[in-house]
Amino acid sequence: MITRGIGTVAKGMQALIDFEDVTAHNLANVTTAGFKRTNITFQDVMQAKVHSKNAQGNYKEVGTLSNGARADRTYIDFSQGGLQESGNKLDVAFHGDGFFKIRHYDVPENKPYEESDYYYQRTGNFKLTTDNYLVNSDGDYVMDIQNRRIRITRDPDNDDINEMNRLDLTEDLIISENGQIQLNNPNFRVNLQKIQVCDFRDKTKISGIGEGKYLAIYGENPELYTKTDGTFSLQQGMVEMSNANTIKEMLNSINVSRGYESMSTILKRESETISQAINLGNISR
């Protein structure tokens, strides 16, 4: 019983360390485009029942006493980040829910479908390869609604990669809010491919794998589906910024430091109490 206080405080201090790790990660990414902050939840380690003894010598339960808290789980906050104009016509930002479907660059085009060949991201900082395919910053392919690589040229049926078949991105390229890519000619527009937008019905079952990329947690089914409704819009020439707030994360860090300092003081007092009890025991022998 005499060591219960130390155990409770130690669990609380470890929980605060876990909270600070999450806060530091969020702070480090407040300027990272497309970053989604991480939250952490806590739970009681064990609730001990507290009893009261009445005049007749009977015990009655009067409540419970926590034996400390610990970090329960972390989860990603997918709330909307602010949109910032980039000036690049190939940049596309989400307003609303959704993810781009991305295929690893080294997957052969004719390979049978395997989900492990893909991942999902919110960040839409795209560019064109030398052979006119739309890729992300890692060179991985952006998928269209038919799960094909997206090729953006003046003549999609022409395999030539010369300058005559390349678009003037400042004038000729339009990406509409529903992901439809269009070639803007002086007198008409030509529909090219349409960007595939996916989402997960249960986002608690996906996890980040770094650099704004997401996958289903192993063994979980987050229920992936292709979005066709109007719950999102794609904004061309825009970048979604981090949804982590510097002031909020700094306040969290300050509160963690204060809590840790208070628990350190309590731990010191508990240690002194035990030392006194040990000394009294030695004297009484």
C-alpha positions in Angstrom: 0.0 0.0 0.0 2.8 2.4 0.9 4.2 2.2 -2.7 0.8 2.7 -4.4 1.3 6.5 -4.6 4.7 6.1 -6.4 3.2 3.6 -8.9 0.3 6.0 -9.6 2.5 9.0 -10.1 5.0 7.0 -12.3 2.1 6.0 -14.6 1.0 9.6 -14.9 4.5 10.8 -15.7 4.8 8.2 -18.5 1.4 9.3 -19.9 2.6 12.9 -20.0 5.8 11.8 -21.8 3.7 10.1 -24.4 1.5 13.2 -24.7 4.7 15.4 -25.1 5.9 13.1 -27.9 2.7 13.5 -29.8 2.7 17.3 -29.2 6.3 17.6 -30.4 5.5 15.7 -33.6 2.6 18.0 -34.3 4.7 21.1 -33.6 7.4 19.9 -36.0 4.9 19.7 -38.8 2.9 22.9 -38.5 4.3 24.1 -41.8 4.2 20.7 -43.6 1.7 20.9 -46.4 -1.2 18.4 -46.0 -0.1 17.3 -42.5 -2.8 16.0 -40.2 -2.2 16.4 -36.5 -2.2 13.4 -34.1 -4.4 13.2 -30.9 -3.9 11.0 -28.0 -6.4 9.5 -25.5 -5.9 8.2 -22.0 -7.5 5.6 -19.8 -7.4 4.5 -16.1 -5.0 1.6 -15.5 -7.3 0.2 -12.8 -10.1 1.5 -10.6 -9.7 0.4 -7.0 -12.9 0.1 -4.9 -13.1 2.3 -1.8 -15.0 1.1 1.3 -16.2 2.8 4.5 -16.6 1.0 7.8 -19.7 1.9 9.9 -20.3 1.7 13.6 -21.5 -1.9 13.4 -18.2 -2.9 11.8 -19.7 -3.5 8.3 -18.1 -2.2 5.1 -19.9 -0.3 2.4 -18.6 0.6 -1.0 -18.4 4.4 -1.4 -16.7 4.8 -4.7 -13.6 4.0 -6.7 -10.1 5.4 -6.7 -7.9 5.5 -9.8 -4.6 3.8 -9.7 -3.1 6.0 -12.5 -3.6 6.7 -16.1 -1.8 5.6 -19.3 -1.9 6.5 -22.9 -4.7 4.5 -24.6 -4.3 5.2 -28.3 -3.4 7.8 -30.8 -5.6 8.8 -33.7 -5.3 11.2 -36.7 -7.3 14.4 -36.8 -8.5 14.7 -40.4 -10.1 18.1 -40.0 -9.6 20.6 -42.8 -6.4 22.5 -43.1 -6.3 26.0 -44.6 -5.8 26.4 -48.3 -3.0 28.4 -49.8 -2.4 29.5 -53.3 0.7 28.0 -54.9 0.7 29.3 -58.4 1.3 25.8 -59.8 -1.6 24.6 -62.0 -0.7 21.0 -61.2 -1.2 21.5 -57.4 -4.6 20.3 -56.3 -6.0 20.8 -52.7 -9.0 19.1 -51.1 -11.8 21.1 -49.6 -13.7 18.4 -47.7 -13.1 14.7 -47.2 -11.2 12.5 -49.6 -7.8 11.1 -50.6 -5.9 10.7 -53.9 -5.2 7.1 -54.9 -1.5 6.7 -55.6 0.3 3.7 -57.2 4.0 2.9 -56.7 6.1 3.9 -59.7 7.7 0.5 -60.1 4.4 -1.5 -60.4 4.0 -2.7 -64.0 1.0 -1.3 -65.8 -0.4 -4.7 -66.8 0.0 -6.3 -63.3 -3.2 -7.7 -61.8 -4.7 -5.5 -59.1 -3.3 -5.7 -55.6 -4.2 -3.3 -52.9 -0.6 -3.4 -51.6 0.6 -1.6 -54.7 -1.3 1.6 -53.7 -1.5 4.1 -50.9 -3.6 7.2 -50.3 -2.7 10.8 -49.6 -4.3 14.2 -49.2 -1.3 16.2 -50.4 -1.8 17.2 -54.0 1.6 18.6 -55.0 1.8 17.0 -58.4 4.1 17.3 -61.4 4.5 15.8 -64.9 7.1 13.2 -65.9 9.1 13.5 -69.1 6.5 11.2 -70.7 3.6 13.4 -69.5 2.3 11.3 -66.6 0.9 12.9 -63.5 2.9 11.9 -60.4 3.4 13.0 -56.8 6.6 14.4 -55.4 8.0 10.8 -55.0 7.4 10.0 -58.7 4.5 7.7 -57.9 1.5 7.7 -60.2 -1.8 9.4 -59.6 -4.8 7.2 -60.5 -7.9 8.0 -62.5 -11.4 6.7 -61.9 -10.6 3.6 -64.0 -7.5 2.9 -62.0 -5.1 4.0 -64.8 -2.2 6.3 -64.8 -3.1 9.8 -65.8 -1.4 11.1 -68.9 -1.8 14.8 -69.7 -1.0 15.8 -73.3 -2.6 17.7 -76.2 -3.3 14.4 -77.9 -3.8 11.5 -75.5 -3.8 9.0 -78.3 -0.3 10.2 -79.5 2.6 8.5 -77.6 5.0 11.2 -78.7 6.7 13.0 -75.8 8.0 16.0 -77.8 7.2 19.6 -77.0 4.4 19.8 -79.5 2.4 17.3 -77.5 2.9 19.0 -74.2 0.4 21.4 -72.6 1.0 25.0 -71.7 0.2 24.4 -68.0 -0.4 28.1 -67.4 -3.2 28.4 -69.9 -4.3 25.0 -71.3 -4.9 22.9 -68.2 -8.1 22.9 -66.1 -8.8 20.6 -63.2 -12.4 21.0 -62.1 -13.7 20.6 -58.6 -14.9 17.0 -59.3 -11.4 16.0 -60.5 -12.1 16.2 -64.3 -9.0 17.2 -66.2 -9.7 19.3 -69.2 -7.7 20.7 -72.1 -8.7 24.3 -72.6 -8.7 25.3 -76.3 -9.6 28.8 -77.5 -13.1 27.7 -78.7 -13.8 24.5 -76.7 -12.7 22.2 -73.9 -11.7 18.6 -74.2 -12.2 16.2 -71.3 -9.2 14.1 -70.5 -9.0 11.7 -67.6 -10.7 12.2 -64.2 -8.7 12.0 -60.9 -9.9 9.2 -58.6 -11.0 10.4 -55.2 -11.3 7.8 -52.4 -12.3 7.9 -48.8 -12.6 5.6 -45.8 -15.8 5.1 -43.9 -13.9 4.4 -40.7 -10.7 6.6 -40.5 -9.8 5.2 -37.1 -8.7 2.1 -39.0 -6.0 3.8 -41.1 -2.6 5.0 -40.1 0.0 7.3 -41.5 3.2 5.8 -43.0 5.0 9.1 -43.3 5.1 12.0 -45.7 1.3 12.4 -45.7 0.6 8.8 -46.9 -2.0 6.5 -45.4 -2.8 2.8 -45.4 -5.3 0.6 -43.7 -4.1 -0.8 -40.4 -3.0 -4.4 -40.9 -5.9 -6.7 -40.2 -8.5 -3.9 -40.2 -11.1 -3.0 -42.8 -11.7 0.8 -42.9 -14.1 0.3 -45.8 -12.5 2.1 -48.7 -14.8 3.5 -51.4 -14.6 5.8 -54.4 -16.3 9.2 -53.8 -18.9 10.3 -56.4 -20.9 12.7 -54.2 -20.5 16.4 -53.6 -18.9 16.2 -50.2 -15.6 17.4 -51.5 -14.1 19.8 -54.1 -10.7 20.0 -55.6 -9.1 23.4 -55.8 -6.6 23.8 -58.6 -3.5 25.8 -57.9 -3.9 25.5 -54.2 -2.2 23.6 -51.4 -3.8 22.4 -48.2 -1.7 23.4 -45.2 -1.2 21.6 -41.9 -4.1 21.5 -39.5 -1.8 21.7 -36.5 -2.0 25.0 -34.7 1.2 26.4 -33.3 -0.4 28.1 -30.3 -2.5 25.2 -29.3 0.4 22.8 -29.5 2.6 25.1 -27.5 -0.1 25.4 -24.8 -0.3 21.6 -24.7 3.5 21.4 -24.3 3.5 24.0 -21.5 0.7 22.2 -19.7 2.6 18.9 -20.0 5.7 20.5 -18.5 3.7 21.9 -15.6 2.0 18.6 -14.9 5.3 16.7 -15.1 6.9 19.1 -12.6 3.9 18.7 -10.2 4.2 15.0 -10.4 7.9 15.1 -9.8 7.3 17.0 -6.6 4.7 14.4 -5.5 7.1 11.6 -6.4 9.8 13.2 -4.2 7.4 13.5 -1.3 6.3 9.9 -1.6 10.0 8.8 -1.8 10.7 10.8 1.4 7.8 9.2 3.2 9.0 5.7 2.3 12.5 6.6 3.5 11.1 7.8 6.8 9.0 4.6 7.2 12.1 2.5 6.6 14.2 4.5 9.1 11.5 4.1 11.7 11.4 0.4 11.1 15.2 0.2 11.6 15.0 2.2 14.8 12.3 0.0 16.3 14.3 -3.2 15.9 
